Amino acid sequence: MKETKYSAKIEKAPFTFIELKKAAALALQGFSQAEIKEVAVRDNLFQVNTDDRKKELARMVLKKECRLWTRT
């Protein structure tokens, strides 16, 4: 497993369990990360105001989700 350098970017953004839960539900339904990001932006899954924030939050959630799924 590839080690990633620590980033405080996730720490400075409000990150809640709800966003992770929504993304994980889609992942369990068979959605790929790209599809989850597309749904998050198109449908405003995380209920944020701007397109840039939608993309940023989707990227952060998927990064966190990926780390959770690949943990041993």
VEXBAZA-757675 format. One record per residue: residue in three letters; x, y, z of N, C-alpha, C in turn. Coordinates in Angstrom, 3 decimals, decimal comma, m for minus. Layout:
<rs>
<ALA <X Y Z> <X Y Z> <X Y Z>>
...
</rs>
This chain:
<rs>
<MET <0,843 m1,166 0,000> <0,000 0,000 0,000> <0,894 1,237 0,000>>
<LYS <0,543 2,200 m0,843> <1,318 3,427 m0,972> <1,042 4,360 0,202>>
<GLU <2,099 4,805 0,847> <1,969 5,769 1,944> <1,764 7,156 1,346>>
<THR <0,869 7,934 1,923> <0,679 9,305 1,465> <1,155 10,265 2,534>>
<LYS <1,691 11,377 2,062> <2,186 12,400 2,965> <1,011 13,065 3,678>>
<TYR <1,173 13,364 4,944> <0,118 14,005 5,725> <m0,228 15,356 5,124>>
<SER <m1,500 15,628 5,052> <m1,979 16,911 4,558> <m3,001 17,465 5,544>>
<ALA <m2,870 18,725 5,887> <m3,805 19,371 6,811> <m5,020 19,919 6,080>>
<LYS <m5,087 19,752 4,777> <m6,196 20,293 4,003> <m7,535 19,770 4,513>>
<ILE <m7,622 18,481 4,791> <m8,871 17,926 5,298> <m9,184 18,504 6,676>>
<GLU <m8,158 18,744 7,469> <m8,360 19,257 8,829> <m8,927 20,669 8,847>>
<LYS <m8,596 21,470 7,843> <m9,062 22,852 7,881> <m10,477 23,007 7,325>>
<ALA <m10,997 21,978 6,700> <m12,352 22,039 6,169> <m13,297 21,298 7,109>>
<PRO <m14,512 21,804 7,253> <m15,454 21,072 8,088> <m15,770 19,729 7,422>>
<PHE <m15,456 18,666 8,095> <m15,635 17,336 7,537> <m16,513 16,553 8,496>>
<THR <m17,634 16,104 8,009> <m18,552 15,422 8,897> <m18,783 13,985 8,485>>
<PHE <m19,293 13,246 9,399> <m19,611 11,845 9,189> <m20,669 11,675 8,104>>
<ILE <m21,570 12,631 7,992> <m22,678 12,542 7,036> <m22,163 12,444 5,599>>
<GLU <m21,190 13,280 5,231> <m20,651 13,259 3,868> <m19,997 11,914 3,560>>
<LEU <m19,235 11,416 4,507> <m18,575 10,128 4,317> <m19,608 9,014 4,185>>
<LYS <m20,648 9,090 4,983> <m21,701 8,080 4,942> <m22,411 8,078 3,579>>
<LYS <m22,683 9,254 3,032> <m23,332 9,353 1,720> <m22,444 8,766 0,628>>
<ALA <m21,163 9,093 0,658> <m20,236 8,573 m0,348> <m20,065 7,059 m0,199>>
<ALA <m19,989 6,583 1,031> <m19,829 5,145 1,268> <m21,055 4,369 0,788>>
<ALA <m22,239 4,941 0,954> <m23,458 4,285 0,485> <m23,412 4,103 m1,029>>
<LEU <m22,933 5,121 m1,735> <m22,806 5,004 m3,194> <m21,749 3,971 m3,567>>
<ALA <m20,645 3,962 m2,838> <m19,575 2,993 m3,108> <m20,081 1,569 m2,911>>
<LEU <m20,865 1,353 m1,878> <m21,416 0,022 m1,618> <m22,430 m0,403 m2,681>>
<GLN <m23,004 0,568 m3,380> <m23,930 0,269 m4,479> <m23,181 m0,021 m5,774>>
<GLY <m21,844 0,104 m5,742> <m21,046 m0,219 m6,913> <m20,552 0,976 m7,714>>
<PHE <m20,783 2,179 m7,220> <m20,309 3,373 m7,923> <m18,788 3,458 m7,810>>
<SER <m18,143 3,881 m8,887> <m16,697 4,120 m8,847> <m16,449 5,482 m8,208>>
<GLN <m15,190 5,767 m7,900> <m14,873 7,074 m7,318> <m15,234 8,205 m8,277>>
<ALA <m14,981 7,999 m9,561> <m15,316 9,028 m10,554> <m16,824 9,258 m10,606>>
<GLU <m17,592 8,176 m10,521> <m19,046 8,302 m10,541> <m19,566 8,991 m9,278>>
<ILE <m18,967 8,684 m8,147> <m19,375 9,336 m6,892> <m19,103 10,832 m6,977>>
<LYS <m17,945 11,189 m7,496> <m17,615 12,613 m7,639> <m18,610 13,300 m8,575>>
<GLU <m18,941 12,624 m9,683> <m19,895 13,189 m10,641> <m21,266 13,407 m9,989>>
<VAL <m21,750 12,419 m9,253> <m23,041 12,533 m8,563> <m22,981 13,639 m7,516>>
<ALA <m21,892 13,706 m6,782> <m21,747 14,717 m5,730> <m21,838 16,123 m6,308>>
<VAL <m21,208 16,339 m7,450> <m21,214 17,669 m8,069> <m22,555 17,940 m8,751>>
<ARG <m23,023 16,981 m9,539> <m24,263 17,172 m10,309> <m25,477 17,355 m9,397>>
<ASP <m25,586 16,505 m8,364> <m26,769 16,512 m7,502> <m26,573 17,283 m6,203>>
<ASN <m25,419 17,932 m6,067> <m25,078 18,669 m4,844> <m25,289 17,771 m3,621>>
<LEU <m24,706 16,589 m3,681> <m24,867 15,560 m2,662> <m24,524 16,060 m1,259>>
<PHE <m23,514 16,931 m1,163> <m23,051 17,398 0,140> <m23,635 18,755 0,528>>
<GLN <m24,550 19,269 m0,286> <m25,294 20,493 m0,012> <m24,397 21,686 0,318>>
<VAL <m23,548 22,045 m0,645> <m22,703 23,231 m0,509> <m23,061 24,228 m1,603>>
<ASN <m22,549 25,452 m1,499> <m23,014 26,539 m2,353> <m22,383 26,630 m3,735>>
<THR <m21,093 26,405 m3,860> <m20,432 26,642 m5,134> <m19,940 25,344 m5,773>>
<ASP <m19,769 25,390 m7,100> <m19,259 24,217 m7,811> <m17,849 23,861 m7,356>>
<ASP <m17,036 24,871 m7,112> <m15,671 24,606 m6,640> <m15,694 23,885 m5,295>>
<ARG <m16,574 24,308 m4,410> <m16,678 23,666 m3,089> <m17,215 22,241 m3,221>>
<LYS <m18,152 22,031 m4,149> <m18,680 20,682 m4,399> <m17,545 19,744 m4,811>>
<LYS <m16,721 20,216 m5,747> <m15,605 19,405 m6,245> <m14,562 19,160 m5,159>>
<GLU <m14,254 20,206 m4,410> <m13,252 20,086 m3,352> <m13,711 19,113 m2,262>>
<LEU <m14,951 19,234 m1,834> <m15,461 18,358 m0,790> <m15,558 16,919 m1,282>>
<ALA <m15,983 16,733 m2,528> <m16,040 15,381 m3,102> <m14,648 14,759 m3,123>>
<ARG <m13,662 15,534 m3,526> <m12,283 15,030 m3,579> <m11,788 14,650 m2,177>>
<MET <m12,061 15,488 m1,189> <m11,608 15,207 0,177> <m12,312 13,985 0,759>>
<VAL <m13,622 13,882 0,527> <m14,372 12,739 1,048> <m13,874 11,448 0,412>>
<LEU <m13,652 11,477 m0,902> <m13,183 10,269 m1,590> <m11,782 9,882 m1,133>>
<LYS <m10,961 10,870 m0,859> <m9,618 10,574 m0,362> <m9,703 9,896 1,005>>
<LYS <m10,559 10,415 1,866> <m10,749 9,834 3,200> <m11,377 8,450 3,091>>
<GLU <m12,368 8,310 2,231> <m13,051 7,032 2,045> <m12,091 5,975 1,527>>
<CYS <m11,255 6,362 0,591> <m10,277 5,436 0,027> <m9,346 4,929 1,120>>
<ARG <m8,914 5,794 1,994> <m8,032 5,387 3,102> <m8,738 4,423 4,042>>
<LEU <m10,017 4,636 4,269> <m10,766 3,747 5,159> <m10,945 2,362 4,540>>
<TRP <m11,234 2,320 3,246> <m11,473 1,047 2,574> <m10,201 0,237 2,409>>
<THR <m9,057 0,902 2,290> <m7,818 0,177 2,032> <m7,057 m0,152 3,310>>
<ARG <m7,577 0,237 4,462> <m6,916 m0,079 5,734> <m6,915 m1,576 5,988>>
<THR <m5,833 m2,054 6,593> <m5,780 m3,491 6,933> <m5,750 m3,674 8,422>>
</rs>
